[in-house]
Amino acid sequence: MTTTPVSLTSTKMNLGLRETEEWIDDVLLPRADALARLRFCACLPHPVLPLGARLLKDSGMSAGAQNVWYEAGAFTGEVSAGLLAEVGCTHVMVGHAERRRLFAEDDRLVGRKSRAAAHAGLIPVICVGEPERLGPAETVQHVRRQASAALDALPHEAPAIVLYEPVWAIGSAQGADPHQAAAVLDALHRAAGGHHDVGMIYGGAVVPGTYSALRRLAPWDGVALGRAAQDCALLDETLGELLEPPRREAVDGG
């Protein structure tokens, strides 16, 4: 990949209304120039999305949602893709591991949500990842099945992001082995097939150095940030790494 990486984060339910506003004002907006180059998206809980969209407007960053329902109508407690677009969202996460586990969301439902997001003009962030440490072949098979179910539901021209986040790495101090992640990336590209606008990013225990280690082996399009997005020192170091010009290979001048 020759373009600048992409990045996003999800605050989950960790920040309230006032805390979200302070985080955007004190952490994100002072770094807007750098984050805009990464097309950074902050995925927020539904009640704070209008606030987030307003604060991030014209910053080069955007607000995304953490979940969506695939139909409009009488579905109490759910939020439609059309409404998310109306309040200023650009992206929406679908199929996050926590929703697959807690709410029994399966690949078919994730595909429906992906399609609904695309039809509303949103970019679905399709979350995939193995639930526990598996061997390379099992990991690739599991992740490719998840990705294919969602991507096959999309129009071929619809943009999307596939976020590979091993479930066992969420909240841990250790992420995926770069060699195994490279095999997963190859499988994701195969799953994308004829889709021309699909970014592939990695998440799970992302700290300074993670992206560089991954990129040495495979052309990842970026990373999703967890705690690094809320820690100023970690964020500054990670931004410097992501925005560092790619190193050119030494040429023998003999």
N, C-alpha and C positions, 0 to 999 in steps of 0.2 A: 504494500500500500504506500503510495506517495503522498497522500493527503494527510492533513492533521488528524490525529486520533479524535475519537468521540468519547464522551464520558457522561455519566449520570449517577444519581444517588437516590435512595429511598429513605425517608425519615421514619418509615413504619408508623408506630404510634408513640414514638419516643419524645416528640416535641408537641407541646400545646400551642394554642394560638399565639400567645405573647412570645413564647420561646421560638416559634417559627419565624415570627417577625424579627426578633433580635438576631437570629441566625442569618437570615437573609441580609439584614442591614449591616451586621458587624463582620460577617465572614464572607458571604458571597459577593455582595456589591462592591466592596473594596478591591476585589480580585476580578471584577467583571471583564476587563480586557482579556485576561488570560483564559477565563472560563468561557467567554464567548468564542474564542478560537477553537475550543473543544466542543462547541455546540451543546454546552452543559445543560442537562435537564434535571430539575429537582422534582421527584415524584412524592406527592404529598397526600395526606388523608383528605377525603372529600370535603369536610367542612372548611378547611383552610385553603382550598384551591383558588377561590376568587381573590383572596388576599395575596397568595403567592403569585398568581398571574399578574395582578396589578403591580406588585413590587418589582417583578422581573421584566415588566414590559419595557421595550427599547434598550434592554441591557445586553442583548445578544444571547441571553439564557432564556430558558422557558420552564413552564410548570407542567408536570405530568401527573396522572392519577395512578393509584396503586391497584385499582380493580375496576371492572366495568361489567354490566350485564349485557347480554347479546340481543335483547328486545326492548322496545319501548312499551309502556302500558302499565297495567295494574300489577306491579311486582314490588310490593311493599318493602322498603329498606334498600332497594337496589338503585343503581344510577345508570342511565343509558349513555351510550357513546355520543349521541347527539347533544345531550345536556352537557357532557364534559367539554365538547367542542365549543358550545355556546358560552361557557364560563371562561374560556381562554386556554384550555389544555391543548398541548401539541402531541403528547405521547400518553400511552397508558400501558401499565404492566399487566400481563396476562400469564396465568399459570405459575405464579411464584410457588416455590416449594412449600411454604407455610400454608398456602391456600389448598394446595393439592393434599397436604396431610390433614389439616384441621377441618376442611370442608369437603373432602373427598372429590375435588375437581379432577376430572379425567381428561384425557387427550381430546376427546370429542368436544367437550365443553370449552376447552381452551381454544380449539379451532373455531368454534362459533363466536367466541369473544374476539378473536383476532379478526375475523371477517367483519364483524360489526364495527370494530374500531376503524378498519380500513375504509369502509363505506361512509363513515362519518368524517373522513379526512384526518383521522388520528394515525400516528405511527405506533403500531403495537410493539411493545418490548416483550418478546416471547422468552419466558424463563424456562430453562431446561437444566437438568443436572441429575446425576445419580444419587440415590438416597444414602448410600454408604460406600466405603472404599471397595471398589471392585477392580478386577483385572482390566487391562486395556481393551480386550475384545468385548467384554460385558459392558464396560462403560460406553464404548462407541455405539454398541447396539441399542442401549437404553436411551442415550441422548439423541441419536438419529431418529428413533421412533417418535420421541416427543416433538422434535423439531419438524419432522415431516408432517405430522398430524396438523400442526398449526399453519405451516407454510402452504400446504396443499389447499387449505381453505381460503387462501388469499388470491385476489386477482394478480396476475403476473406482473402488472405494472405498479402494484402497491408497494410503497417503501415499508421496511420493517427492520427491526433490530432483534437479533437473537442473543440473549444473555446466557452464557454458559456459567452456571454457578453450582459447583458440587454442593449438595445439601450438607454433607458432613463438614464443609469448610466454612459455613455461615457462622459467624461469631467466634471462630477459632483463630488460632495464631498461625496456622499453616494452610496454605492453599494447595492446589493441584500441582503435581509434578509437571514441569514444562514440556517434557517429552510426551507424556500422556495427554496433556492439553493440546499439543500439536496434532495428535491423532484424532482428537475430538474435533478440532477445527476442520481438518480435512473431511471428516464425515459430515459436518454441518454444511460445508460448501457443496457436497454432493446432494445433501437433502434440499438445498436451495434450488437446485436444478435450473430451470429457465427464469427464475426471479433475478432481475438485474439490479435491484436496489435494496440489498439486504446487508446490513452491517453485522459483523460478528465480534462481540466483546466478551471479556472475561470478568467474572466477579467471584468473590470469596476470599477473605483474608488478604485483601489488596492493601499493600503498604509500599512505601518508596522502594523501588527495585523490582517489584513484581512485574510491571509492564516490560521493563528492559529484559528480564529473564525470559519472559514469554516470547518477545519479539525476536530474540536471537535465534529462535527455532521455527517460528511460524508467523505469518502476516496478520496478527490480530488487529482489529480496527479500533481498539480502545479498551477501557476498563470501567467497571462500575465500582464506585467508592462506597465504603461503609463508614466506619468511624473516622477514616481519613478526611471525610468531607466536613466533619464538625470540629476537627482539631487543627487550629491554624498552622502550627508548625508542620504537621504531617501533610496538610493540604499544600502548603507552599513548596515543600520538597517534592511532592508527587507532581504538582503542576510543572515544576522545572524539568522533571524527567519526561513528562508527556510532551512538552513543547520543545524539548531539545532537538535541534536539527539532526536528522539521521546521519550517522557517521558514514563517510565514504570509505570504501575499501582501498587500502594502500595499493598503488600501482608501481610495478617494477619499472624504474626509469632506465634500466641498463640497455 
